[in-house]
């Protein structure tokens, strides 16, 4: 089925919603054959350069990338802080282990003196 007439003109408070419903019904109707456009030879398509790009989309992408870079740099600082904490905790564990060995050796000496 080919759409032969335009949808009726809508008015009132629900004008936009009714128009969108009409378009949706037309596109989703199983007997409507919508036109399909394609290029057999891609060289026939016009070139896309900076004058034909959507700059607002590119700027939005740059903005989101900058936010991600800021987030990653914040995470990097947090990771560096955690690495420093781990190093200090390892040093404390070594010190506690050394002190534990000293206490064990003192306990052994005291036990041998009381015999």
C-alpha positions as CSV (number, residue, x, y, z in Angstrom):
1,X,0.0,0.0,0.0
2,X,1.3,3.4,-0.9
3,X,0.3,6.4,1.2
4,X,-1.7,8.5,-1.1
5,X,-2.9,11.3,1.1
6,X,-1.5,13.4,3.9
7,X,-2.6,12.8,7.4
8,X,-5.3,15.3,8.6
9,X,-4.2,18.6,10.1
10,X,-4.5,18.5,13.8
11,X,-5.3,21.4,16.1
12,X,-5.6,22.0,19.8
13,X,-3.6,21.1,22.8
14,X,-2.8,17.6,21.6
15,X,-1.7,18.7,18.1
16,X,1.9,17.5,18.4
17,X,0.9,14.2,20.1
18,X,-1.8,13.4,17.6
19,X,0.6,14.2,14.7
20,X,3.2,11.9,16.1
21,X,0.6,9.2,16.6
22,X,-0.4,9.6,12.9
23,X,3.2,9.3,11.7
24,X,3.8,6.3,14.0
25,X,0.7,4.5,12.7
26,X,1.7,5.1,9.1
27,X,5.3,3.9,9.6
28,X,4.2,0.8,11.6
29,X,1.3,-0.2,9.4
30,X,2.2,-3.5,7.8
31,X,0.8,-2.8,4.4
32,X,2.5,0.6,3.9
33,X,5.7,0.4,1.8
34,X,8.0,3.2,2.8
35,X,10.6,4.3,0.3
36,X,14.1,3.0,0.8
37,X,17.1,5.0,-0.3
38,X,20.5,3.6,-1.0
39,X,23.6,4.3,-3.0
40,X,25.1,1.6,-5.2
41,X,28.3,3.5,-5.7
42,X,29.4,5.3,-2.5
43,X,31.7,7.6,-4.6
44,X,28.5,9.2,-5.9
45,X,27.6,10.5,-2.4
46,X,28.8,14.0,-1.6
47,X,31.9,14.3,0.6
48,X,31.4,15.0,4.3
49,X,33.8,17.6,5.6
50,X,33.9,20.1,8.4
51,X,31.3,22.3,6.8
52,X,28.7,19.4,6.7
53,X,29.3,18.1,10.3
54,X,26.9,18.7,13.2
55,X,29.2,20.8,15.3
56,X,26.9,20.8,18.3
57,X,27.1,17.0,18.5
58,X,30.9,17.1,18.2
59,X,31.1,19.7,21.0
60,X,28.8,17.6,23.2
61,X,31.1,14.6,22.6
62,X,34.1,16.7,23.5
63,X,32.4,17.9,26.6
64,X,31.6,14.3,27.7
65,X,35.2,13.2,26.9
66,X,36.6,16.0,29.0
67,X,34.4,15.0,31.9
68,X,35.6,11.4,31.5
69,X,39.2,12.6,31.5
70,X,38.6,14.6,34.7
71,X,37.0,11.5,36.3
72,X,40.0,9.3,35.3
73,X,42.5,11.8,36.6
74,X,40.6,11.9,39.9
75,X,40.6,8.1,40.0
76,X,44.3,8.1,39.2
77,X,45.0,10.4,42.2
78,X,42.8,8.1,44.4
79,X,44.7,5.0,43.2
80,X,48.1,6.8,43.9
81,X,46.9,7.6,47.5
82,X,45.8,4.0,48.0
83,X,49.2,2.8,46.8
84,X,50.9,5.0,49.3
85,X,48.6,3.7,52.1
86,X,49.4,0.1,51.1
87,X,53.2,0.9,51.2
88,X,52.9,2.4,54.7
89,X,50.7,-0.5,55.8
90,X,53.3,-3.0,54.5
91,X,56.0,-1.2,56.3
92,X,54.0,-1.3,59.5
93,X,53.3,-5.1,59.0
94,X,57.1,-5.6,58.7
95,X,57.7,-3.6,61.8
96,X,55.0,-5.5,63.8
97,X,56.4,-8.8,62.5
98,X,59.9,-7.8,63.6
99,X,58.6,-6.7,67.0
100,X,56.7,-10.0,67.3
101,X,59.8,-12.0,66.6
102,X,61.7,-9.9,69.2
103,X,59.0,-10.6,71.8
104,X,59.0,-14.3,71.0
105,X,62.8,-14.4,71.4
106,X,62.6,-12.5,74.7
107,X,59.9,-14.9,75.9
108,X,62.1,-17.8,75.0
109,X,65.1,-16.3,76.9
110,X,62.9,-15.6,79.9
111,X,61.5,-19.2,79.8
112,X,65.1,-20.5,79.7
113,X,66.1,-18.4,82.7
114,X,63.3,-19.7,84.9
115,X,64.2,-23.3,84.4
